[in-house]
Amino acid sequence: MAQKNDNKVNKPNIFVRMGRKLKETFSELKKVSWPTFPKVVKATCVVLVVVVTFLVVATGINYGLNELLKLITGLGE
């Protein structure tokens, strides 16, 4: 039984391990090049334009297929 415990490597407790990971995380965050505010605004505008474009396309396809279904089934009359 004593040999079993001797072969086991003692790991630090959970708080020590979390502290090390947190320290590593903050050191990596210092290396990040954060975008400027105008770049963030520009990227946000691009995303909004793409989302609205796909919204219009999806709505148009939905409307077109709905009208086609009404034409085929005659339920819309």
N, CA, C and O atoms as a CHARMM CRD file, in Angstrom:
* protein
*
  308
    1    1 MET  N      0.82000  -1.18700   0.00000 PROA 1      0.00000
    2    1 MET  CA     0.00000   0.00000   0.00000 PROA 1      0.00000
    3    1 MET  C      0.86100   1.24700   0.00000 PROA 1      0.00000
    4    1 MET  O      0.51400   2.24100  -0.63900 PROA 1      0.00000
    5    2 ALA  N      1.96500   1.20900   0.69900 PROA 2      0.00000
    6    2 ALA  CA     2.84700   2.36900   0.76900 PROA 2      0.00000
    7    2 ALA  C      3.50700   2.61700  -0.58200 PROA 2      0.00000
    8    2 ALA  O      3.76200   3.76500  -0.94600 PROA 2      0.00000
    9    3 GLN  N      3.78500   1.55500  -1.32100 PROA 3      0.00000
   10    3 GLN  CA     4.40100   1.72600  -2.63500 PROA 3      0.00000
   11    3 GLN  C      3.44500   2.41000  -3.60300 PROA 3      0.00000
   12    3 GLN  O      3.86800   3.17500  -4.46900 PROA 3      0.00000
   13    4 LYS  N      2.18200   2.13600  -3.45400 PROA 4      0.00000
   14    4 LYS  CA     1.19100   2.74100  -4.33500 PROA 4      0.00000
   15    4 LYS  C      1.18900   4.25900  -4.18100 PROA 4      0.00000
   16    4 LYS  O      1.10400   4.98000  -5.17500 PROA 4      0.00000
   17    5 ASN  N      1.28200   4.74200  -2.96900 PROA 5      0.00000
   18    5 ASN  CA     1.28800   6.17600  -2.72600 PROA 5      0.00000
   19    5 ASN  C      2.60400   6.81300  -3.14700 PROA 5      0.00000
   20    5 ASN  O      2.62700   7.98800  -3.51300 PROA 5      0.00000
   21    6 ASP  N      3.69900   6.06200  -3.10100 PROA 6      0.00000
   22    6 ASP  CA     4.99800   6.60600  -3.49700 PROA 6      0.00000
   23    6 ASP  C      5.06600   6.84500  -5.00200 PROA 6      0.00000
   24    6 ASP  O      5.71800   7.78700  -5.45100 PROA 6      0.00000
   25    7 ASN  N      4.40000   6.00400  -5.77700 PROA 7      0.00000
   26    7 ASN  CA     4.43700   6.13900  -7.23200 PROA 7      0.00000
   27    7 ASN  C      3.53800   7.27500  -7.72200 PROA 7      0.00000
   28    7 ASN  O      3.69900   7.77300  -8.83600 PROA 7      0.00000
   29    8 LYS  N      2.60800   7.66700  -6.88800 PROA 8      0.00000
   30    8 LYS  CA     1.66200   8.71200  -7.28500 PROA 8      0.00000
   31    8 LYS  C      2.35000  10.07600  -7.24500 PROA 8      0.00000
   32    8 LYS  O      3.01200  10.41800  -6.26500 PROA 8      0.00000
   33    9 VAL  N      2.19000  10.84200  -8.30900 PROA 9      0.00000
   34    9 VAL  CA     2.77100  12.17400  -8.37200 PROA 9      0.00000
   35    9 VAL  C      1.80400  13.13300  -7.68600 PROA 9      0.00000
   36    9 VAL  O      0.61000  13.14000  -7.98100 PROA 9      0.00000
   37   10 ASN  N      2.32400  13.93100  -6.78000 PROA 10     0.00000
   38   10 ASN  CA     1.47100  14.87600  -6.07000 PROA 10     0.00000
   39   10 ASN  C      1.16800  16.07300  -6.97000 PROA 10     0.00000
   40   10 ASN  O      2.05900  16.82500  -7.36300 PROA 10     0.00000
   41   11 LYS  N     -0.11500  16.22200  -7.28200 PROA 11     0.00000
   42   11 LYS  CA    -0.53500  17.37600  -8.06500 PROA 11     0.00000
   43   11 LYS  C     -0.88500  18.49500  -7.10000 PROA 11     0.00000
   44   11 LYS  O     -1.36000  18.24000  -5.99300 PROA 11     0.00000
   45   12 PRO  N     -0.65300  19.73100  -7.51400 PROA 12     0.00000
   46   12 PRO  CA    -1.08800  20.83800  -6.65200 PROA 12     0.00000
   47   12 PRO  C     -2.61500  20.85800  -6.57300 PROA 12     0.00000
   48   12 PRO  O     -3.30200  20.29800  -7.42700 PROA 12     0.00000
   49   13 ASN  N     -3.12000  21.50400  -5.54900 PROA 13     0.00000
   50   13 ASN  CA    -4.57000  21.52800  -5.39600 PROA 13     0.00000
   51   13 ASN  C     -5.22200  22.34600  -6.51000 PROA 13     0.00000
   52   13 ASN  O     -4.54000  23.00700  -7.29300 PROA 13     0.00000
   53   14 ILE  N     -6.51800  22.29200  -6.56400 PROA 14     0.00000
   54   14 ILE  CA    -7.27100  22.88800  -7.67000 PROA 14     0.00000
   55   14 ILE  C     -7.07600  24.40400  -7.75200 PROA 14     0.00000
   56   14 ILE  O     -7.04800  24.97200  -8.84400 PROA 14     0.00000
   57   15 PHE  N     -6.94100  25.05100  -6.60000 PROA 15     0.00000
   58   15 PHE  CA    -6.80500  26.50900  -6.60200 PROA 15     0.00000
   59   15 PHE  C     -5.45900  26.94700  -7.16000 PROA 15     0.00000
   60   15 PHE  O     -5.37100  27.96900  -7.84100 PROA 15     0.00000
   61   16 VAL  N     -4.42700  26.19300  -6.88100 PROA 16     0.00000
   62   16 VAL  CA    -3.10000  26.51200  -7.41600 PROA 16     0.00000
   63   16 VAL  C     -3.10500  26.32700  -8.92700 PROA 16     0.00000
   64   16 VAL  O     -2.56400  27.15400  -9.66200 PROA 16     0.00000
   65   17 ARG  N     -3.72000  25.23600  -9.39000 PROA 17     0.00000
   66   17 ARG  CA    -3.77500  24.99200 -10.83800 PROA 17     0.00000
   67   17 ARG  C     -4.60600  26.05900 -11.54700 PROA 17     0.00000
   68   17 ARG  O     -4.23300  26.52100 -12.62600 PROA 17     0.00000
   69   18 MET  N     -5.72900  26.45000 -10.94600 PROA 18     0.00000
   70   18 MET  CA    -6.55100  27.50500 -11.55800 PROA 18     0.00000
   71   18 MET  C     -5.81100  28.82800 -11.57500 PROA 18     0.00000
   72   18 MET  O     -5.93100  29.58800 -12.53600 PROA 18     0.00000
   73   19 GLY  N     -5.05400  29.11600 -10.53800 PROA 19     0.00000
   74   19 GLY  CA    -4.27300  30.35100 -10.48500 PROA 19     0.00000
   75   19 GLY  C     -3.23400  30.40500 -11.58800 PROA 19     0.00000
   76   19 GLY  O     -3.01500  31.45100 -12.19800 PROA 19     0.00000
   77   20 ARG  N     -2.59500  29.26900 -11.84000 PROA 20     0.00000
   78   20 ARG  CA    -1.59500  29.21500 -12.92200 PROA 20     0.00000
   79   20 ARG  C     -2.25000  29.45100 -14.27900 PROA 20     0.00000
   80   20 ARG  O     -1.73300  30.19500 -15.11200 PROA 20     0.00000
   81   21 LYS  N     -3.39800  28.80300 -14.48600 PROA 21     0.00000
   82   21 LYS  CA    -4.09900  28.97100 -15.76800 PROA 21     0.00000
   83   21 LYS  C     -4.56500  30.41600 -15.94100 PROA 21     0.00000
   84   21 LYS  O     -4.50300  30.96800 -17.03900 PROA 21     0.00000
   85   22 LEU  N     -5.02700  31.01700 -14.86300 PROA 22     0.00000
   86   22 LEU  CA    -5.47700  32.40200 -14.92300 PROA 22     0.00000
   87   22 LEU  C     -4.31700  33.33600 -15.25200 PROA 22     0.00000
   88   22 LEU  O     -4.47600  34.28500 -16.02000 PROA 22     0.00000
   89   23 LYS  N     -3.16800  33.06800 -14.67600 PROA 23     0.00000
   90   23 LYS  CA    -1.97600  33.87300 -14.95100 PROA 23     0.00000
   91   23 LYS  C     -1.57100  33.74700 -16.41900 PROA 23     0.00000
   92   23 LYS  O     -1.21600  34.73500 -17.06200 PROA 23     0.00000
   93   24 GLU  N     -1.62700  32.52200 -16.93800 PROA 24     0.00000
   94   24 GLU  CA    -1.30500  32.30000 -18.35000 PROA 24     0.00000
   95   24 GLU  C     -2.30100  33.01900 -19.25200 PROA 24     0.00000
   96   24 GLU  O     -1.92200  33.59200 -20.27400 PROA 24     0.00000
   97   25 THR  N     -3.55500  32.98700 -18.87500 PROA 25     0.00000
   98   25 THR  CA    -4.59300  33.64400 -19.67700 PROA 25     0.00000
   99   25 THR  C     -4.35600  35.14500 -19.75200 PROA 25     0.00000
  100   25 THR  O     -4.44000  35.74000 -20.82700 PROA 25     0.00000
  101   26 PHE  N     -4.06200  35.75100 -18.61800 PROA 26     0.00000
  102   26 PHE  CA    -3.82100  37.19500 -18.62200 PROA 26     0.00000
  103   26 PHE  C     -2.56100  37.55500 -19.39900 PROA 26     0.00000
  104   26 PHE  O     -2.52200  38.59300 -20.06000 PROA 26     0.00000
  105   27 SER  N     -1.53300  36.71700 -19.33200 PROA 27     0.00000
  106   27 SER  CA    -0.32200  37.01300 -20.10000 PROA 27     0.00000
  107   27 SER  C     -0.59700  36.91200 -21.59800 PROA 27     0.00000
  108   27 SER  O     -0.01800  37.66300 -22.38300 PROA 27     0.00000
  109   28 GLU  N     -1.47300  35.99100 -22.00500 PROA 28     0.00000
  110   28 GLU  CA    -1.83000  35.88700 -23.41800 PROA 28     0.00000
  111   28 GLU  C     -2.70100  37.06500 -23.85000 PROA 28     0.00000
  112   28 GLU  O     -2.56900  37.55500 -24.97100 PROA 28     0.00000
  113   29 LEU  N     -3.58300  37.51800 -22.97200 PROA 29     0.00000
  114   29 LEU  CA    -4.43200  38.66300 -23.31700 PROA 29     0.00000
  115   29 LEU  C     -3.62000  39.93600 -23.50900 PROA 29     0.00000
  116   29 LEU  O     -4.03300  40.82200 -24.25800 PROA 29     0.00000
  117   30 LYS  N     -2.47900  40.04100 -22.85100 PROA 30     0.00000
  118   30 LYS  CA    -1.62700  41.21300 -23.04500 PROA 30     0.00000
  119   30 LYS  C     -1.02400  41.24200 -24.44300 PROA 30     0.00000
  120   30 LYS  O     -0.66700  42.30800 -24.94400 PROA 30     0.00000
  121   31 LYS  N     -0.90900  40.07300 -25.07700 PROA 31     0.00000
  122   31 LYS  CA    -0.31300  39.97600 -26.41200 PROA 31     0.00000
  123   31 LYS  C     -1.32200  40.27500 -27.51900 PROA 31     0.00000
  124   31 LYS  O     -0.93100  40.47900 -28.66900 PROA 31     0.00000
  125   32 VAL  N     -2.60300  40.30300 -27.19100 PROA 32     0.00000
  126   32 VAL  CA    -3.64700  40.49600 -28.19900 PROA 32     0.00000
  127   32 VAL  C     -3.62300  41.92800 -28.70000 PROA 32     0.00000
  128   32 VAL  O     -3.50800  42.87100 -27.91600 PROA 32     0.00000
  129   33 SER  N     -3.73300  42.08300 -30.01600 PROA 33     0.00000
  130   33 SER  CA    -3.85000  43.43300 -30.57100 PROA 33     0.00000
  131   33 SER  C     -5.33800  43.71800 -30.75000 PROA 33     0.00000
  132   33 SER  O     -5.98800  43.16700 -31.63800 PROA 33     0.00000
  133   34 TRP  N     -5.85800  44.57800 -29.90000 PROA 34     0.00000
  134   34 TRP  CA    -7.27800  44.87800 -29.90400 PROA 34     0.00000
  135   34 TRP  C     -7.60400  45.85200 -31.02500 PROA 34     0.00000
  136   34 TRP  O     -6.81700  46.76200 -31.28500 PROA 34     0.00000
  137   35 PRO  N     -8.75200  45.68800 -31.70500 PROA 35     0.00000
  138   35 PRO  CA    -9.10400  46.59100 -32.80100 PROA 35     0.00000
  139   35 PRO  C     -9.49600  47.97000 -32.26200 PROA 35     0.00000
  140   35 PRO  O     -9.92900  48.12200 -31.12000 PROA 35     0.00000
  141   36 THR  N     -9.32800  48.94500 -33.12000 PROA 36     0.00000
  142   36 THR  CA    -9.72400  50.29600 -32.74200 PROA 36     0.00000
  143   36 THR  C    -11.24600  50.42200 -32.86400 PROA 36     0.00000
  144   36 THR  O    -11.90100  49.58600 -33.48700 PROA 36     0.00000
  145   37 PHE  N    -11.78900  51.46400 -32.26800 PROA 37     0.00000
  146   37 PHE  CA   -13.24500  51.64800 -32.29200 PROA 37     0.00000
  147   37 PHE  C    -13.78800  51.79600 -33.71000 PROA 37     0.00000
  148   37 PHE  O    -14.81700  51.19400 -34.01800 PROA 37     0.00000
  149   38 PRO  N    -13.13900  52.57800 -34.59900 PROA 38     0.00000
  150   38 PRO  CA   -13.66600  52.65900 -35.97600 PROA 38     0.00000
  151   38 PRO  C    -13.68000  51.29600 -36.68800 PROA 38     0.00000
  152   38 PRO  O    -14.58600  51.02500 -37.47600 PROA 38     0.00000
  153   39 LYS  N    -12.69900  50.44900 -36.42000 PROA 39     0.00000
  154   39 LYS  CA   -12.69000  49.12200 -37.04100 PROA 39     0.00000
  155   39 LYS  C    -13.85100  48.27600 -36.51600 PROA 39     0.00000
  156   39 LYS  O    -14.47000  47.52500 -37.27000 PROA 39     0.00000
  157   40 VAL  N    -14.13900  48.40300 -35.22900 PROA 40     0.00000
  158   40 VAL  CA   -15.25200  47.65400 -34.64700 PROA 40     0.00000
  159   40 VAL  C    -16.57400  48.11900 -35.25400 PROA 40     0.00000
  160   40 VAL  O    -17.43500  47.30100 -35.57800 PROA 40     0.00000
  161   41 VAL  N    -16.73000  49.42600 -35.40700 PROA 41     0.00000
  162   41 VAL  CA   -17.96600  49.96700 -35.99200 PROA 41     0.00000
  163   41 VAL  C    -18.10600  49.50700 -37.43900 PROA 41     0.00000
  164   41 VAL  O    -19.19800  49.13600 -37.86800 PROA 41     0.00000
  165   42 LYS  N    -17.02000  49.52700 -38.18400 PROA 42     0.00000
  166   42 LYS  CA   -17.06200  49.10300 -39.58000 PROA 42     0.00000
  167   42 LYS  C    -17.42800  47.62200 -39.69100 PROA 42     0.00000
  168   42 LYS  O    -18.24800  47.24500 -40.52800 PROA 42     0.00000
  169   43 ALA  N    -16.82200  46.78900 -38.85200 PROA 43     0.00000
  170   43 ALA  CA   -17.11800  45.35900 -38.87800 PROA 43     0.00000
  171   43 ALA  C    -18.56800  45.09500 -38.47500 PROA 43     0.00000
  172   43 ALA  O    -19.22300  44.22200 -39.04600 PROA 43     0.00000
  173   44 THR  N    -19.06400  45.83800 -37.50500 PROA 44     0.00000
  174   44 THR  CA   -20.45200  45.68800 -37.07800 PROA 44     0.00000
  175   44 THR  C    -21.40700  46.06200 -38.20500 PROA 44     0.00000
  176   44 THR  O    -22.41100  45.38400 -38.42300 PROA 44     0.00000
  177   45 CYS  N    -21.09500  47.13800 -38.91800 PROA 45     0.00000
  178   45 CYS  CA   -21.92900  47.54800 -40.04500 PROA 45     0.00000
  179   45 CYS  C    -21.92500  46.49500 -41.15100 PROA 45     0.00000
  180   45 CYS  O    -22.96300  46.22900 -41.75800 PROA 45     0.00000
  181   46 VAL  N    -20.78900  45.90700 -41.41100 PROA 46     0.00000
  182   46 VAL  CA   -20.70600  44.85300 -42.42900 PROA 46     0.00000
  183   46 VAL  C    -21.57800  43.67300 -42.02700 PROA 46     0.00000
  184   46 VAL  O    -22.30700  43.12700 -42.85600 PROA 46     0.00000
  185   47 VAL  N    -21.50900  43.28100 -40.77300 PROA 47     0.00000
  186   47 VAL  CA   -22.32100  42.16100 -40.29400 PROA 47     0.00000
  187   47 VAL  C    -23.80400  42.48100 -40.42300 PROA 47     0.00000
  188   47 VAL  O    -24.58100  41.63900 -40.87300 PROA 47     0.00000
  189   48 LEU  N    -24.20200  43.67800 -40.03700 PROA 48     0.00000
  190   48 LEU  CA   -25.60900  44.05800 -40.13700 PROA 48     0.00000
  191   48 LEU  C    -26.09700  44.07000 -41.58000 PROA 48     0.00000
  192   48 LEU  O    -27.21600  43.63800 -41.85800 PROA 48     0.00000
  193   49 VAL  N    -25.27000  44.55900 -42.50100 PROA 49     0.00000
  194   49 VAL  CA   -25.66000  44.57400 -43.91900 PROA 49     0.00000
  195   49 VAL  C    -25.82200  43.15300 -44.44400 PROA 49     0.00000
  196   49 VAL  O    -26.76800  42.86900 -45.17800 PROA 49     0.00000
  197   50 VAL  N    -24.92000  42.26700 -44.08100 PROA 50     0.00000
  198   50 VAL  CA   -25.01500  40.87200 -44.53700 PROA 50     0.00000
  199   50 VAL  C    -26.26600  40.20800 -43.96600 PROA 50     0.00000
  200   50 VAL  O    -26.96700  39.48800 -44.67700 PROA 50     0.00000
  201   51 VAL  N    -26.54700  40.44500 -42.69000 PROA 51     0.00000
  202   51 VAL  CA   -27.73100  39.84500 -42.06200 PROA 51     0.00000
  203   51 VAL  C    -29.00200  40.36400 -42.71400 PROA 51     0.00000
  204   51 VAL  O    -29.90800  39.58100 -43.00000 PROA 51     0.00000
  205   52 VAL  N    -29.08900  41.66000 -42.95400 PROA 52     0.00000
  206   52 VAL  CA   -30.29100  42.22900 -43.58200 PROA 52     0.00000
  207   52 VAL  C    -30.43700  41.70900 -45.01400 PROA 52     0.00000
  208   52 VAL  O    -31.55200  41.43200 -45.45700 PROA 52     0.00000
  209   53 THR  N    -29.33900  41.57700 -45.73100 PROA 53     0.00000
  210   53 THR  CA   -29.38500  41.05100 -47.09500 PROA 53     0.00000
  211   53 THR  C    -29.93700  39.63100 -47.11300 PROA 53     0.00000
  212   53 THR  O    -30.81900  39.31200 -47.90900 PROA 53     0.00000
  213   54 PHE  N    -29.41600  38.78300 -46.23300 PROA 54     0.00000
  214   54 PHE  CA   -29.92300  37.41100 -46.17900 PROA 54     0.00000
  215   54 PHE  C    -31.37500  37.36600 -45.70500 PROA 54     0.00000
  216   54 PHE  O    -32.14200  36.50300 -46.13100 PROA 54     0.00000
  217   55 LEU  N    -31.74600  38.28300 -44.83600 PROA 55     0.00000
  218   55 LEU  CA   -33.13900  38.35800 -44.38700 PROA 55     0.00000
  219   55 LEU  C    -34.05900  38.67600 -45.55600 PROA 55     0.00000
  220   55 LEU  O    -35.11500  38.06000 -45.70700 PROA 55     0.00000
  221   56 VAL  N    -33.66300  39.63000 -46.37600 PROA 56     0.00000
  222   56 VAL  CA   -34.47500  40.00200 -47.54200 PROA 56     0.00000
  223   56 VAL  C    -34.55000  38.84300 -48.52700 PROA 56     0.00000
  224   56 VAL  O    -35.62100  38.56000 -49.06400 PROA 56     0.00000
  225   57 VAL  N    -33.44000  38.17500 -48.77100 PROA 57     0.00000
  226   57 VAL  CA   -33.42400  37.04500 -49.70700 PROA 57     0.00000
  227   57 VAL  C    -34.29600  35.91100 -49.17900 PROA 57     0.00000
  228   57 VAL  O    -35.09900  35.35200 -49.92700 PROA 57     0.00000
  229   58 ALA  N    -34.15100  35.56400 -47.90200 PROA 58     0.00000
  230   58 ALA  CA   -34.94300  34.47300 -47.33500 PROA 58     0.00000
  231   58 ALA  C    -36.43000  34.81200 -47.33600 PROA 58     0.00000
  232   58 ALA  O    -37.26300  33.94700 -47.60600 PROA 58     0.00000
  233   59 THR  N    -36.76600  36.06200 -47.03800 PROA 59     0.00000
  234   59 THR  CA   -38.16900  36.47600 -47.05900 PROA 59     0.00000
  235   59 THR  C    -38.72700  36.42600 -48.48100 PROA 59     0.00000
  236   59 THR  O    -39.86800  36.01100 -48.68600 PROA 59     0.00000
  237   60 GLY  N    -37.93600  36.84400 -49.45000 PROA 60     0.00000
  238   60 GLY  CA   -38.37400  36.78000 -50.84700 PROA 60     0.00000
  239   60 GLY  C    -38.60000  35.35000 -51.31300 PROA 60     0.00000
  240   60 GLY  O    -39.58000  35.06600 -52.00100 PROA 60     0.00000
  241   61 ILE  N    -37.70000  34.45400 -50.94300 PROA 61     0.00000
  242   61 ILE  CA   -37.87400  33.04400 -51.31000 PROA 61     0.00000
  243   61 ILE  C    -39.12200  32.48100 -50.63300 PROA 61     0.00000
  244   61 ILE  O    -39.89400  31.75600 -51.26000 PROA 61     0.00000
  245   62 ASN  N    -39.31800  32.80700 -49.37800 PROA 62     0.00000
  246   62 ASN  CA   -40.49700  32.33400 -48.65100 PROA 62     0.00000
  247   62 ASN  C    -41.77800  32.84100 -49.30300 PROA 62     0.00000
  248   62 ASN  O    -42.72600  32.07800 -49.49100 PROA 62     0.00000
  249   63 TYR  N    -41.80700  34.10900 -49.64300 PROA 63     0.00000
  250   63 TYR  CA   -42.99000  34.68200 -50.29100 PROA 63     0.00000
  251   63 TYR  C    -43.24300  34.02200 -51.64900 PROA 63     0.00000
  252   63 TYR  O    -44.37800  33.68800 -51.98700 PROA 63     0.00000
  253   64 GLY  N    -42.17300  33.84100 -52.41500 PROA 64     0.00000
  254   64 GLY  CA   -42.30700  33.22200 -53.73300 PROA 64     0.00000
  255   64 GLY  C    -42.81300  31.79100 -53.64800 PROA 64     0.00000
  256   64 GLY  O    -43.68300  31.39300 -54.42200 PROA 64     0.00000
  257   65 LEU  N    -42.27900  31.01900 -52.72000 PROA 65     0.00000
  258   65 LEU  CA   -42.74100  29.64200 -52.57800 PROA 65     0.00000
  259   65 LEU  C    -44.16800  29.58100 -52.05100 PROA 65     0.00000
  260   65 LEU  O    -44.93000  28.68600 -52.41400 PROA 65     0.00000
  261   66 ASN  N    -44.52500  30.52400 -51.20200 PROA 66     0.00000
  262   66 ASN  CA   -45.90500  30.57800 -50.70000 PROA 66     0.00000
  263   66 ASN  C    -46.88300  30.87600 -51.83800 PROA 66     0.00000
  264   66 ASN  O    -47.94100  30.25400 -51.93800 PROA 66     0.00000
  265   67 GLU  N    -46.52400  31.81900 -52.68200 PROA 67     0.00000
  266   67 GLU  CA   -47.38900  32.14300 -53.82300 PROA 67     0.00000
  267   67 GLU  C    -47.47600  30.96900 -54.79100 PROA 67     0.00000
  268   67 GLU  O    -48.54300  30.70200 -55.34500 PROA 67     0.00000
  269   68 LEU  N    -46.36100  30.26300 -54.99900 PROA 68     0.00000
  270   68 LEU  CA   -46.35800  29.09300 -55.87500 PROA 68     0.00000
  271   68 LEU  C    -47.25300  27.99800 -55.30300 PROA 68     0.00000
  272   68 LEU  O    -47.97600  27.33700 -56.04900 PROA 68     0.00000
  273   69 LEU  N    -47.21100  27.80400 -54.00300 PROA 69     0.00000
  274   69 LEU  CA   -48.06100  26.80600 -53.36300 PROA 69     0.00000
  275   69 LEU  C    -49.53700  27.17600 -53.50400 PROA 69     0.00000
  276   69 LEU  O    -50.38100  26.31500 -53.75200 PROA 69     0.00000
  277   70 LYS  N    -49.83500  28.46700 -53.34400 PROA 70     0.00000
  278   70 LYS  CA   -51.22800  28.91800 -53.52000 PROA 70     0.00000
  279   70 LYS  C    -51.69700  28.68800 -54.96500 PROA 70     0.00000
  280   70 LYS  O    -52.84200  28.30700 -55.20800 PROA 70     0.00000
  281   71 LEU  N    -50.78800  28.93000 -55.91200 PROA 71     0.00000
  282   71 LEU  CA   -51.12900  28.75300 -57.32600 PROA 71     0.00000
  283   71 LEU  C    -51.37500  27.27500 -57.63400 PROA 71     0.00000
  284   71 LEU  O    -52.30400  26.93400 -58.36700 PROA 71     0.00000
  285   72 ILE  N    -50.54600  26.41200 -57.07700 PROA 72     0.00000
  286   72 ILE  CA   -50.67200  24.97400 -57.35800 PROA 72     0.00000
  287   72 ILE  C    -51.91600  24.38400 -56.69200 PROA 72     0.00000
  288   72 ILE  O    -52.66200  23.62900 -57.31500 PROA 72     0.00000
  289   73 THR  N    -52.13100  24.73200 -55.43300 PROA 73     0.00000
  290   73 THR  CA   -53.23500  24.11400 -54.70200 PROA 73     0.00000
  291   73 THR  C    -54.56000  24.84500 -54.86900 PROA 73     0.00000
  292   73 THR  O    -55.61900  24.25100 -54.66200 PROA 73     0.00000
  293   74 GLY  N    -54.52300  26.09900 -55.23400 PROA 74     0.00000
  294   74 GLY  CA   -55.74100  26.87200 -55.40500 PROA 74     0.00000
  295   74 GLY  C    -56.38600  27.27300 -54.08600 PROA 74     0.00000
  296   74 GLY  O    -57.55200  27.66600 -54.06700 PROA 74     0.00000
  297   75 LEU  N    -55.65100  27.18200 -52.98600 PROA 75     0.00000
  298   75 LEU  CA   -56.22000  27.52200 -51.68100 PROA 75     0.00000
  299   75 LEU  C    -56.25400  29.01100 -51.41900 PROA 75     0.00000
  300   75 LEU  O    -56.95400  29.46400 -50.51300 PROA 75     0.00000
  301   76 GLY  N    -55.51400  29.77400 -52.19300 PROA 76     0.00000
  302   76 GLY  CA   -55.43600  31.19700 -51.94700 PROA 76     0.00000
  303   76 GLY  C    -56.54000  32.00000 -52.57900 PROA 76     0.00000
  304   76 GLY  O    -56.60300  33.21500 -52.39400 PROA 76     0.00000
  305   77 GLU  N    -57.39900  31.36300 -53.30800 PROA 77     0.00000
  306   77 GLU  CA   -58.44000  32.11000 -54.04300 PROA 77     0.00000
  307   77 GLU  C    -59.62500  32.43100 -53.19400 PROA 77     0.00000
  308   77 GLU  O    -60.57500  33.05200 -53.67000 PROA 77     0.00000
